[in-house]
C-alpha cells in the first residue's frame, strides 16, 4: 500500500473514532441530564398544572364543591383532585376520587380545595 493511501486511511479511521467518542459522550450526557431532573422543580410544575386546571374549570363555571377528580394524568403518575381541607363525605365518595390513584395506576396526587388553593401533594 502506498504511503499516501496508508496515511489517508489512518486519518479517516482517527476521524471516525473521534466522532464515535463524541456521539457516545453526548448520549451519556443527555441520559444523565434526564435522570437528574430536579424532583422539586418537577413537583412544582405538576402542582402549578393542577392549580391552573382547577382555575380553568372554575372559569368555565364548573361546580367543584363535591370535590371531583380534575385529571387522572396531570403529569406522569400524578392525579389532580379537588378536596376540602377538613375532609367531607363528598371527598370520601369514590365517584369524586381519581380512579387512576384509587386503582394504584398513579402513585402521586395533588389536592386543591374548591377555590383552587393547594391542600397537599404526595
N, CA, C and O atoms as a DFTB+ gen file, in Angstrom:
488 C
 N C O
     1  1       0.867      -1.164       0.000
     2  2       0.000       0.000       0.000
     3  2       0.915       1.228       0.000
     4  3       1.865       1.311       0.778
     5  1       0.609       2.178      -0.888
     6  2       1.431       3.391      -0.920
     7  2       1.288       4.174       0.383
     8  3       0.259       4.132       1.057
     9  1       2.362       4.887       0.706
    10  2       2.418       5.627       1.953
    11  2       1.283       6.646       2.065
    12  3       0.718       6.809       3.147
    13  1       0.943       7.325       0.994
    14  2      -0.115       8.348       0.991
    15  2      -1.477       7.716       1.301
    16  3      -2.239       8.262       2.099
    17  1      -1.788       6.582       0.685
    18  2      -3.071       5.894       0.932
    19  2      -3.154       5.430       2.387
    20  3      -4.209       5.524       3.015
    21  1      -2.039       4.931       2.916
    22  2      -1.997       4.483       4.296
    23  2      -2.269       5.658       5.227
    24  3      -3.024       5.521       6.190
    25  1      -1.670       6.800       4.954
    26  2      -1.859       7.997       5.768
    27  2      -3.319       8.453       5.713
    28  3      -3.874       8.841       6.741
    29  1      -3.956       8.417       4.531
    30  2      -5.369       8.809       4.382
    31  2      -6.292       7.859       5.142
    32  3      -7.250       8.288       5.784
    33  1      -5.993       6.569       5.060
    34  2      -6.791       5.575       5.770
    35  2      -6.666       5.767       7.287
    36  3      -7.662       5.695       8.007
    37  1      -5.470       6.006       7.757
    38  2      -5.220       6.223       9.170
    39  2      -5.973       7.474       9.653
    40  3      -6.567       7.462      10.731
    41  1      -5.948       8.539       8.864
    42  2      -6.646       9.777       9.202
    43  2      -8.159       9.542       9.233
    44  3      -8.829      10.026      10.145
    45  1      -8.702       8.822       8.274
    46  2     -10.138       8.542       8.212
    47  2     -10.582       7.732       9.434
    48  3     -11.627       8.009      10.022
    49  1      -9.783       6.733       9.808
    50  2     -10.110       5.917      10.985
    51  2     -10.075       6.777      12.245
    52  3     -10.955       6.665      13.099
    53  1      -9.082       7.620      12.362
    54  2      -8.977       8.509      13.520
    55  2     -10.186       9.442      13.614
    56  3     -10.722       9.653      14.702
    57  1     -10.616       9.999      12.482
    58  2     -11.784      10.878      12.456
    59  2     -13.032      10.102      12.884
    60  3     -13.836      10.620      13.659
    61  1     -13.206       8.895      12.406
    62  2     -14.357       8.076      12.792
    63  2     -14.351       7.751      14.284
    64  3     -15.402       7.772      14.925
    65  1     -13.191       7.453      14.835
    66  2     -13.083       7.163      16.265
    67  2     -13.453       8.404      17.080
    68  3     -14.176       8.300      18.071
    69  1     -12.966       9.565      16.673
    70  2     -13.280      10.804      17.384
    71  2     -14.785      11.081      17.321
    72  3     -15.382      11.458      18.330
    73  1     -15.398      10.901      16.160
    74  2     -16.845      11.114      16.013
    75  2     -17.615      10.143      16.906
    76  3     -18.585      10.538      17.552
    77  1     -17.200       8.894      16.950
    78  2     -17.870       7.898      17.792
    79  2     -17.765       8.281      19.269
    80  3     -18.735       8.146      20.014
    81  1     -16.599       8.755      19.693
    82  2     -16.417       9.175      21.088
    83  2     -17.316      10.357      21.409
    84  3     -17.919      10.399      22.482
    85  1     -17.415      11.316      20.503
    86  2     -18.269      12.488      20.716
    87  2     -19.738      12.066      20.833
    88  3     -20.446      12.522      21.731
    89  1     -20.190      11.206      19.935
    90  2     -21.582      10.743      19.963
    91  2     -21.857       9.965      21.251
    92  3     -22.888      10.172      21.892
    93  1     -20.957       9.089      21.624
    94  2     -21.129       8.306      22.847
    95  2     -21.157       9.214      24.072
    96  3     -21.998       9.038      24.953
    97  1     -20.259      10.167      24.134
    98  2     -20.219      11.111      25.257
    99  2     -21.490      11.943      25.335
   100  3     -22.023      12.174      26.420
   101  1     -21.968      12.389      24.192
   102  2     -23.197      13.191      24.167
   103  2     -24.391      12.363      24.641
   104  3     -25.243      12.873      25.369
   105  1     -24.463      11.109      24.242
   106  2     -25.590      10.277      24.662
   107  2     -25.549      10.028      26.171
   108  3     -26.597       9.988      26.816
   109  1     -24.370       9.864      26.733
   110  2     -24.251       9.697      28.188
   111  2     -24.656      10.980      28.899
   112  3     -25.339      10.931      29.922
   113  1     -24.243      12.126      28.368
   114  2     -24.588      13.413      28.964
   115  2     -26.098      13.630      28.958
   116  3     -26.668      14.036      29.971
   117  1     -26.748      13.364      27.831
   118  2     -28.202      13.525      27.734
   119  2     -28.902      12.586      28.703
   120  3     -29.843      12.992      29.386
   121  1     -28.460      11.343      28.772
   122  2     -29.057      10.366      29.677
   123  2     -28.914      10.808      31.133
   124  3     -29.859      10.703      31.914
   125  1     -27.760      11.289      31.484
   126  2     -27.514      11.760      32.850
   127  2     -28.390      12.963      33.170
   128  3     -28.946      13.050      34.265
   129  1     -28.516      13.876      32.241
   130  2     -29.334      15.064      32.459
   131  2     -30.795      14.686      32.668
   132  3     -31.474      15.275      33.510
   133  1     -31.280      13.711      31.909
   134  2     -32.666      13.285      32.044
   135  2     -32.910      12.635      33.398
   136  3     -33.982      12.808      33.977
   137  1     -31.945      11.899      33.907
   138  2     -32.104      11.204      35.176
   139  2     -31.993      12.144      36.366
   140  3     -32.504      11.846      37.445
   141  1     -31.329      13.278      36.175
   142  2     -31.110      14.178      37.304
   143  2     -32.043      15.383      37.276
   144  3     -31.721      16.423      37.850
   145  1     -33.190      15.262      36.622
   146  2     -34.173      16.336      36.651
   147  2     -34.560      16.576      38.099
   148  3     -34.866      15.642      38.839
   149  1     -34.541      17.815      38.482
   150  2     -34.815      18.197      39.863
   151  2     -36.251      17.818      40.238
   152  3     -37.197      18.363      39.667
   153  1     -36.429      16.887      41.195
   154  2     -37.791      16.470      41.555
   155  2     -38.613      17.599      42.170
   156  3     -39.835      17.626      42.018
   157  1     -37.964      18.520      42.855
   158  2     -38.695      19.651      43.433
   159  2     -39.272      20.507      42.313
   160  3     -40.418      20.952      42.383
   161  1     -38.467      20.732      41.280
   162  2     -38.928      21.515      40.129
   163  2     -40.062      20.790      39.409
   164  3     -41.041      21.417      39.005
   165  1     -39.935      19.488      39.249
   166  2     -40.982      18.692      38.602
   167  2     -42.265      18.736      39.419
   168  3     -43.353      18.871      38.859
   169  1     -42.148      18.623      40.740
   170  2     -43.330      18.701      41.606
   171  2     -43.989      20.065      41.482
   172  3     -45.214      20.161      41.419
   173  1     -43.187      21.114      41.446
   174  2     -43.735      22.474      41.331
   175  2     -44.507      22.630      40.024
   176  3     -45.569      23.252      40.002
   177  1     -43.986      22.075      38.945
   178  2     -44.682      22.139      37.648
   179  2     -46.005      21.385      37.723
   180  3     -47.020      21.868      37.221
   181  1     -46.006      20.228      38.332
   182  2     -47.217      19.419      38.453
   183  2     -48.250      20.128      39.316
   184  3     -49.432      20.168      38.972
   185  1     -47.807      20.683      40.430
   186  2     -48.713      21.418      41.317
   187  2     -49.321      22.606      40.577
   188  3     -50.531      22.827      40.635
   189  1     -48.482      23.365      39.885
   190  2     -48.988      24.520      39.130
   191  2     -49.953      24.102      38.034
   192  3     -50.934      24.799      37.774
   193  1     -49.689      22.980      37.392
   194  2     -50.599      22.480      36.351
   195  2     -51.963      22.153      36.949
   196  3     -52.996      22.452      36.350
   197  1     -51.966      21.541      38.126
   198  2     -53.221      21.189      38.788
   199  2     -53.983      22.456      39.187
   200  3     -55.189      22.552      38.961
   201  1     -53.292      23.411      39.770
   202  2     -53.927      24.667      40.178
   203  2     -54.500      25.389      38.962
   204  3     -55.622      25.893      39.005
   205  1     -53.725      25.436      37.875
   206  2     -54.202      26.109      36.653
   207  2     -55.405      25.393      36.048
   208  3     -56.332      26.037      35.558
   209  1     -55.392      24.058      36.082
   210  2     -56.537      23.295      35.583
   211  2     -57.767      23.592      36.429
   212  3     -58.862      23.773      35.898
   213  1     -57.588      23.640      37.726
   214  2     -58.688      23.948      38.638
   215  2     -59.259      25.334      38.322
   216  3     -60.475      25.496      38.221
   217  1     -58.394      26.321      38.169
   218  2     -58.836      27.683      37.870
   219  2     -59.572      27.747      36.532
   220  3     -60.549      28.482      36.387
   221  1     -59.101      26.980      35.567
   222  2     -59.764      26.943      34.259
   223  2     -61.168      26.343      34.396
   224  3     -62.119      26.824      33.780
   225  1     -61.285      25.288      35.211
   226  2     -62.591      24.661      35.434
   227  2     -63.548      25.646      36.123
   228  3     -64.723      25.733      35.766
   229  1     -63.037      26.375      37.101
   230  2     -63.852      27.395      37.777
   231  2     -64.300      28.477      36.798
   232  3     -65.452      28.910      36.812
   233  1     -63.368      28.903      35.951
   234  2     -63.674      29.954      34.971
   235  2     -64.759      29.504      33.993
   236  3     -65.516      30.329      33.483
   237  1     -64.834      28.202      33.732
   238  2     -65.862      27.666      32.838
   239  2     -67.167      27.404      33.582
   240  3     -68.141      26.936      32.992
   241  1     -67.184      27.706      34.879
   242  2     -68.410      27.558      35.654
   243  2     -68.628      26.197      36.271
   244  3     -69.731      25.907      36.736
   245  1     -67.599      25.341      36.291
   246  2     -67.765      24.004      36.866
   247  2     -67.896      24.099      38.385
   248  3     -67.160      24.838      39.040
   249  1     -68.841      23.341      38.931
   250  2     -69.053      23.282      40.365
   251  2     -68.048      22.293      40.957
   252  3     -68.079      21.103      40.642
   253  1     -67.173      22.785      41.800
   254  2     -66.143      21.938      42.401
   255  2     -66.437      21.598      43.856
   256  3     -65.595      21.011      44.536
   257  1     -67.605      21.957      44.335
   258  2     -67.920      21.785      45.752
   259  2     -67.965      20.324      46.209
   260  3     -67.764      20.047      47.392
   261  1     -68.223      19.399      45.304
   262  2     -68.269      17.980      45.672
   263  2     -66.889      17.331      45.665
   264  3     -66.743      16.173      46.056
   265  1     -65.878      18.074      45.222
   266  2     -64.520      17.529      45.230
   267  2     -64.236      16.549      44.106
   268  3     -63.772      15.439      44.367
   269  1     -64.504      16.931      42.852
   270  2     -64.273      15.991      41.749
   271  2     -62.793      15.791      41.420
   272  3     -61.943      16.609      41.771
   273  1     -62.516      14.701      40.749
   274  2     -61.185      14.479      40.180
   275  2     -61.092      15.364      38.941
   276  3     -61.959      15.307      38.070
   277  1     -60.054      16.172      38.862
   278  2     -59.896      17.047      37.698
   279  2     -59.077      16.394      36.597
   280  3     -59.286      16.670      35.416
   281  1     -58.143      15.527      36.981
   282  2     -57.314      14.865      35.975
   283  2     -56.717      13.587      36.552
   284  3     -56.183      13.578      37.661
   285  1     -56.816      12.521      35.785
   286  2     -56.186      11.255      36.149
   287  2     -54.739      11.203      35.682
   288  3     -54.032      10.232      35.954
   289  1     -54.291      12.253      34.972
   290  2     -52.924      12.259      34.446
   291  2     -52.446      13.692      34.278
   292  3     -52.160      14.122      33.161
   293  1     -52.357      14.438      35.380
   294  2     -51.889      15.820      35.308
   295  2     -50.402      15.839      34.947
   296  3     -49.904      16.802      34.364
   297  1     -49.716      14.776      35.298
   298  2     -48.317      14.542      34.969
   299  2     -48.138      13.034      35.071
   300  3     -48.974      12.365      35.679
   301  1     -47.093      12.487      34.507
   302  2     -46.917      11.034      34.528
   303  2     -46.925      10.537      35.972
   304  3     -46.075      10.914      36.778
   305  1     -47.912       9.674      36.284
   306  2     -48.016       9.079      37.605
   307  2     -48.696       9.960      38.642
   308  3     -48.730       9.605      39.820
   309  1     -49.242      11.111      38.225
   310  2     -49.868      12.064      39.146
   311  2     -51.307      12.331      38.732
   312  3     -51.629      12.370      37.545
   313  1     -52.183      12.518      39.746
   314  2     -53.564      12.937      39.511
   315  2     -53.778      14.292      40.175
   316  3     -53.008      14.716      41.036
   317  1     -54.846      14.953      39.748
   318  2     -55.219      16.260      40.297
   319  2     -56.638      16.134      40.836
   320  3     -57.569      15.855      40.080
   321  1     -56.804      16.340      42.142
   322  2     -58.090      16.102      42.791
   323  2     -58.503      17.313      43.621
   324  3     -57.673      17.973      44.245
   325  1     -59.796      17.586      43.614
   326  2     -60.346      18.635      44.470
   327  2     -60.842      17.964      45.747
   328  3     -61.500      16.924      45.701
   329  1     -60.521      18.567      46.879
   330  2     -60.964      18.048      48.176
   331  2     -61.177      19.245      49.099
   332  3     -61.055      20.398      48.687
   333  1     -61.489      18.954      50.318
   334  2     -61.696      20.002      51.310
   335  2     -60.625      19.868      52.380
   336  3     -60.177      18.762      52.685
   337  1     -60.214      21.004      52.952
   338  2     -59.154      20.980      53.962
   339  2     -59.554      20.107      55.145
   340  3     -58.735      19.330      55.638
   341  1     -60.758      20.216      55.595
   342  2     -61.308      19.233      56.536
   343  2     -62.191      18.336      55.687
   344  3     -63.243      18.750      55.201
   345  1     -61.745      17.106      55.520
   346  2     -62.432      16.199      54.590
   347  2     -63.916      16.081      54.910
   348  3     -64.341      16.112      56.065
   349  1     -64.682      15.942      53.831
   350  2     -66.128      15.789      53.952
   351  2     -66.523      14.416      53.403
   352  3     -65.689      13.693      52.858
   353  1     -67.782      14.072      53.550
   354  2     -68.281      12.815      52.974
   355  2     -68.042      12.796      51.468
   356  3     -67.684      11.763      50.903
   357  1     -68.241      13.938      50.824
   358  2     -68.051      14.018      49.366
   359  2     -66.628      13.639      48.980
   360  3     -66.423      13.000      47.948
   361  1     -65.646      14.017      49.783
   362  2     -64.247      13.703      49.479
   363  2     -63.976      12.203      49.545
   364  3     -63.109      11.689      48.839
   365  1     -64.719      11.512      50.393
   366  2     -64.529      10.073      50.545
   367  2     -65.385       9.251      49.582
   368  3     -65.262       8.027      49.527
   369  1     -66.243       9.918      48.831
   370  2     -67.091       9.243      47.850
   371  2     -66.229       8.821      46.663
   372  3     -65.561       9.656      46.053
   373  1     -66.242       7.557      46.342
   374  2     -65.396       7.010      45.273
   375  2     -65.621       7.705      43.938
   376  3     -64.693       7.813      43.136
   377  1     -66.834       8.177      43.686
   378  2     -67.116       8.829      42.394
   379  2     -66.404      10.181      42.279
   380  3     -66.244      10.705      41.177
   381  1     -65.982      10.737      43.397
   382  2     -65.268      12.009      43.380
   383  2     -63.753      11.849      43.422
   384  3     -63.024      12.840      43.371
   385  1     -63.278      10.625      43.515
   386  2     -61.838      10.381      43.606
   387  2     -61.268      10.003      42.244
   388  3     -61.976       9.477      41.386
   389  1     -60.009      10.270      42.062
   390  2     -59.342       9.956      40.794
   391  2     -59.124       8.453      40.686
   392  3     -58.413       7.860      41.497
   393  1     -59.731       7.849      39.690
   394  2     -59.699       6.387      39.544
   395  2     -58.278       5.853      39.357
   396  3     -57.970       4.754      39.818
   397  1     -57.418       6.607      38.694
   398  2     -56.042       6.131      38.474
   399  2     -55.300       6.000      39.811
   400  3     -54.473       5.105      39.979
   401  1     -55.595       6.883      40.743
   402  2     -54.962       6.810      42.067
   403  2     -55.607       5.689      42.893
   404  3     -54.912       4.899      43.531
   405  1     -56.925       5.632      42.873
   406  2     -57.646       4.592      43.620
   407  2     -57.205       3.203      43.163
   408  3     -57.047       2.296      43.980
   409  1     -57.005       3.043      41.848
   410  2     -56.634       1.739      41.284
   411  2     -55.131       1.477      41.338
   412  3     -54.672       0.430      40.881
   413  1     -54.367       2.404      41.883
   414  2     -52.926       2.196      42.029
   415  2     -52.119       2.430      40.768
   416  3     -50.925       2.133      40.739
   417  1     -52.743       2.955      39.727
   418  2     -52.015       3.219      38.488
   419  2     -51.143       4.470      38.668
   420  3     -49.966       4.469      38.309
   421  1     -51.725       5.522      39.220
   422  2     -50.965       6.717      39.580
   423  2     -50.572       6.588      41.049
   424  3     -51.368       6.127      41.867
   425  1     -49.377       6.984      41.377
   426  2     -48.893       6.836      42.750
   427  2     -48.812       8.161      43.501
   428  3     -48.512       8.187      44.694
   429  1     -49.078       9.256      42.802
   430  2     -48.949      10.574      43.417
   431  2     -50.198      11.404      43.153
   432  3     -50.920      11.172      42.183
   433  1     -50.440      12.369      44.025
   434  2     -51.614      13.218      43.852
   435  2     -51.308      14.650      44.252
   436  3     -50.409      14.923      45.047
   437  1     -52.087      15.553      43.674
   438  2     -52.126      16.944      44.108
   439  2     -53.573      17.191      44.501
   440  3     -54.488      16.922      43.724
   441  1     -53.777      17.700      45.701
   442  2     -55.125      18.057      46.150
   443  2     -55.223      19.573      46.269
   444  3     -54.380      20.227      46.884
   445  1     -56.271      20.104      45.666
   446  2     -56.576      21.524      45.805
   447  2     -57.980      21.644      46.376
   448  3     -58.797      20.735      46.229
   449  1     -58.258      22.761      47.023
   450  2     -59.609      22.956      47.546
   451  2     -60.510      23.508      46.435
   452  3     -60.014      23.821      45.352
   453  1     -61.798      23.633      46.671
   454  2     -62.706      24.109      45.616
   455  2     -62.409      25.528      45.123
   456  3     -62.955      25.956      44.106
   457  1     -61.550      26.255      45.835
   458  2     -61.125      27.585      45.389
   459  2     -59.771      27.531      44.687
   460  3     -59.202      28.563      44.334
   461  1     -59.264      26.316      44.489
   462  2     -58.017      26.047      43.754
   463  2     -56.743      26.364      44.529
   464  3     -55.683      26.553      43.932
   465  1     -56.839      26.423      45.841
   466  2     -55.639      26.575      46.665
   467  2     -55.085      25.185      46.983
   468  3     -55.843      24.241      47.201
   469  1     -53.774      25.073      47.008
   470  2     -53.133      23.789      47.305
   471  2     -53.455      23.346      48.731
   472  3     -53.320      24.117      49.682
   473  1     -53.884      22.089      48.861
   474  2     -54.071      21.479      50.179
   475  2     -52.819      20.671      50.500
   476  3     -52.143      20.923      51.497
   477  1     -52.522      19.699      49.644
   478  2     -51.316      18.875      49.838
   479  2     -50.993      18.132      48.561
   480  3     -51.793      18.066      47.628
   481  1     -49.800      17.575      48.551
   482  2     -49.380      16.698      47.448
   483  2     -48.502      15.609      48.008
   484  3     -47.864      15.760      49.050
   485  1     -48.489      14.514      47.291
   486  2     -47.680      13.373      47.709
   487  2     -47.282      12.590      46.483
   488  3     -46.591      11.577      46.595
